[in-house]
Structure formats: C-alpha cells, structure tokens
Amino acid sequence: MSRALPKKLPTPQPNPRPFAYRNRTLHCDGADLTALATEHGTPLYVYSAEQISHRFQLFDQAFANRPHTICYAVKANSSLAILRLLAKQGAGFDIVSGGELERVRKAHKPALKKVVFSGVGKQLWEIDAALDADILLFNVESEAELHLLAARAEARNKVARFALRVNPDVFAETHPYISTGLSEHKFGIDINAARAIYRKAKKSKWLDPAGVSVHIGSQIRKVDPFAAALTRVTSLIADLRKDGHNIRYIDAGGGLGVDYGPRLSGSAHFDPAKQVEKYAAALTKGLAAESSHLLLEPGRFIVAQAGALLTRVLYVKKNGTKTFVITDAGMNDLIRPALYHAHHEILPIKQPTGKRPTKNKATNTEEESSEEENKVDIVGPVCESGDFFARDRALPPVKPNDLVLLLDAGAYGMSQTSNYNTRPRPAEVLIDNATTKLIRRRETMRDLLAPEIT
Ligand SMILES: *Cc1c(COP(=O)(O)O)cnc(C)c1O
C-alpha cells in the first residue's frame, strides 16, 4: 500500500526584512536596536527567530512532495540556540567536525540520528564519536577515509552508513573560495572513479553504501548547476543499483545563494520564496525518476538574512580625500568583506530624513543638505588594511557614538569570528516573539587568556 504524500501547503507569508525602520529607528522584529546596544553593548549579533523559522519552512514545503530531510549546515551559524530552534522544527544537521557533532548533541540530542558528516579531513576521534552517536550518514571524501571508516566501524562493532561525496565537475559561478564542484578542487571523489570504490566497499561488512552525495559550492544564485550535478549523480545511482548496492539516500548538498544587495523597505525584487521554488524545480529536474530519500544541506539561505551585526562608530577621520568611519566591529567579528570581498548593506540606526540637495536661491548654487550621503570607507580597528566592511560606500553622515547595522550577517558571520588582535568575540541575541534572549554573552579578557600558560 502506498502512503499518500502530504499535499503542498500554501507558501507561508514571507517576511523578507526582519530589520526595518520603525519610528525612524531600526528594529529587529519588535525589538529596538538602540535599546539592545545599550543593554548588551556592541559589536552585537542580532537574529530574528521568526525569519530563521520562515526560511526553514520555505525549504520544507518546497520539497513536501518527496521524502526529504533538511540537514542545516551547522558551519553557517553554529549557535546552540539557533540549532535548537531548527531541531525543534524537524531539522537534521550537516556537520564538518567533531566539535559540530558536540554542538548538535548539546542543542538537541535526538537530532544526532539526522546528522550527515561532511569534510575532507575527518580524524579518527571524530569518526569514532560519530559512529558512537549513530549518525545518519558519513559523506566520505576519499578512498583513504573510507578505509579508516571501515576499520573504526569494525573496532566498534558498528556498520557505517556512507555516501561518497562525488565531484561532478560542474562549474557554479560563485567566489573561487566557495566553489567546490570542479575536479581542481580538494572536495569529493571524481565521479568517474566512484563506481569502482563502491564495488570495493561492498566487500566490507562494516560498510553500508547507503547513498551518494554532492555539494558544488556556496552562494550559488543560478539554479542550473544544481540540476546538472544531480543529473550526473542520478546516472551514477542507476549504475550502482545495477551493481547491487542498496542506495536509499541522495544528498544534494547546500549552496543556494541569497541576495546581499540593497533592499530597503518597499523594494519588491527580493523574494526568497520564489528562489526556493526555482531551486526545488531544478533539483526535481535533475532527479528525474530517482525517488531516494532526499537530503538537503542549506546553511546560508536559512540564516544569512535573519542576522545582522550592530556596531558603534568610534571615530570619523579624513585622510586626504578619503573619509573613514571607524567602527567598534572589525574583521575578526565579520570577515566576509575581507575574505570574499563580500558586500554587506550598511544602515544608520536613525533613518535619514531623505532630503535632497536644495538650490540656494540667493547664490544659485547647489547646497548640500546635512543629510546628503557621502562616500566613505567603513573600517574596523584591526591592524590590517584588509579590515574593512565597505569601501567608497554612500552613507548618510554619521558621527562618533552613532550606531550602524551591517545587514545579512547571519551566515558565516559569528561562525567565522576570531580573537585576532586579542579582541573578545561579540555577544549574540535572538529576537523571538518580541522577547530578546541573550544566546551568547560577550567574551571577557579572562575567557581569552584562560588557555595560556605562563
Ligand atoms: C558549507 C557546506 C554547506 C552549506 O553551504 P551553504 O552555502 O551555506 O548553503 C553544505 N554542505 C557542505 C558539504 C558544505 O561544506
């Protein structure tokens, strides 16, 4: 008897902008960011729980017509409160280290059985911990790793379910640092070599070839490469079935991009719901008749736009023709501009009045209103010229002590922070139903110096 799959539910009403002006000052959902800065200090990461849930639901509903598990990519934002929020909604997790495994365990222990473990450099202790946690699937990235996995499974008397992460040699247009699907990249196993490796693996009773996995990169805006990669994977699966393997999972990876461009209140071009639909349609095309349980590993798409970094202006200074706005957040708090030349929209906390230059009738010259935007560099305090958030950016005039907000910082923001320059990491707050929860306190000097031996 075949079980009827749930009908596609109506798409939930999008709230594409959790950060918006209310009474001319920026809020996150119901929370006034000025008050948050006063209470918790800056730099401060602020997240909207509603937006995170909304994005997860968009994904879930887009794939409602086939069996699937959304394994949120922990590395995008690994805060325990966010992992717990997603786990409660049924998320599984894509992890890339034993540390991330511990985070899932701590956030929501039952979610361990929905964990897939990716990464090119898994260590023995990490494999052991994942075997003991009885995770869903190891995404194996080399033949040597497969040997180690078999040996550790035998040592622990467990059968390891695995998928080979294949490299489909598909080009996805994105920043070179986050493109992974070409044979020149370190990720995955040449798709043409995979069949032979599965054959060898079949000889070990400690290995269960349960799936095939693929991940072609991150911040991919066009969906065609996803379809192309899956077409290659489904054809491999057909061969594997011929060879007698019981393939039950197809892991399509993550990588769906978001719009980091300007999208102030009123602009309508940004529609995450449509993006997910296009993505789901592309995957469906690539999967054709393949009906394995689909695993998805979105990270950025779920959390990027739900988060922002709130920072205070320390100084405004001019060097020659350039104006620098120096903030209390630096590249150690948000490295994306320095690392990927990423664009983040930057908004002053007080909404500009929007006056345009006015003609001075007496002199017939253009007079700049005090609100006229100036091109400035917004930079941090770290001793590196790469420590910038924006260069030659039009920004309404700001002065020391003003607050500014860096948008779309929910993914690869906090998770890529460091203590460079011996700077404590920011605190994080989660706005949930108009209540504000401190989900990570600011680090102290004591935290920073604790591991050192003098
Ligand atoms: C980073 C990563 C993801 C998530 O990528 P996003 O672009 O954040 O969706 C998923 N799977 C693997 C294997 C990854 O390395």
Ligand as a Chemical Component Dictionary entry (heavy atoms), coordinates in Angstrom:
data_LIG
# 
_chem_comp.id                   LIG 
_chem_comp.type                 NON-POLYMER 
_chem_comp.pdbx_formal_charge   0 
_chem_comp.three_letter_code    LIG 
# 
loop_
_chem_comp_atom.comp_id 
_chem_comp_atom.atom_id 
_chem_comp_atom.alt_atom_id 
_chem_comp_atom.type_symbol 
_chem_comp_atom.charge 
_chem_comp_atom.model_Cartn_x 
_chem_comp_atom.model_Cartn_y 
_chem_comp_atom.model_Cartn_z 
_chem_comp_atom.pdbx_ordinal 
LIG C1 C1 C 0 29.268 24.702 3.592 1  
LIG C2 C2 C 0 28.535 23.494 3.193 2  
LIG C3 C3 C 0 27.146 23.517 3.073 3  
LIG C4 C4 C 0 26.320 24.762 3.251 4  
LIG O1 O1 O 0 26.524 25.678 2.231 5  
LIG P1 P1 P 0 25.597 26.990 2.150 6  
LIG O2 O2 O 0 26.144 27.736 1.010 7  
LIG O3 O3 O 0 25.734 27.703 3.431 8  
LIG O4 O4 O 0 24.203 26.510 1.915 9  
LIG C5 C5 C 0 26.502 22.332 2.781 10 
LIG N1 N1 N 0 27.202 21.168 2.581 11 
LIG C6 C6 C 0 28.539 21.125 2.670 12 
LIG C7 C7 C 0 29.228 19.847 2.460 13 
LIG C8 C8 C 0 29.256 22.283 2.973 14 
LIG O5 O5 O 0 30.589 22.234 3.044 15 
# 
loop_
_chem_comp_bond.comp_id 
_chem_comp_bond.atom_id_1 
_chem_comp_bond.atom_id_2 
_chem_comp_bond.value_order 
_chem_comp_bond.pdbx_ordinal 
LIG C1 C2 SING 1  
LIG C2 C3 SING 2  
LIG C2 C8 DOUB 3  
LIG C3 C4 SING 4  
LIG C3 C5 DOUB 5  
LIG C4 O1 SING 6  
LIG O1 P1 SING 7  
LIG P1 O2 DOUB 8  
LIG P1 O3 SING 9  
LIG P1 O4 SING 10 
LIG C5 N1 SING 11 
LIG N1 C6 DOUB 12 
LIG C6 C7 SING 13 
LIG C6 C8 SING 14 
LIG C8 O5 SING 15 
# 
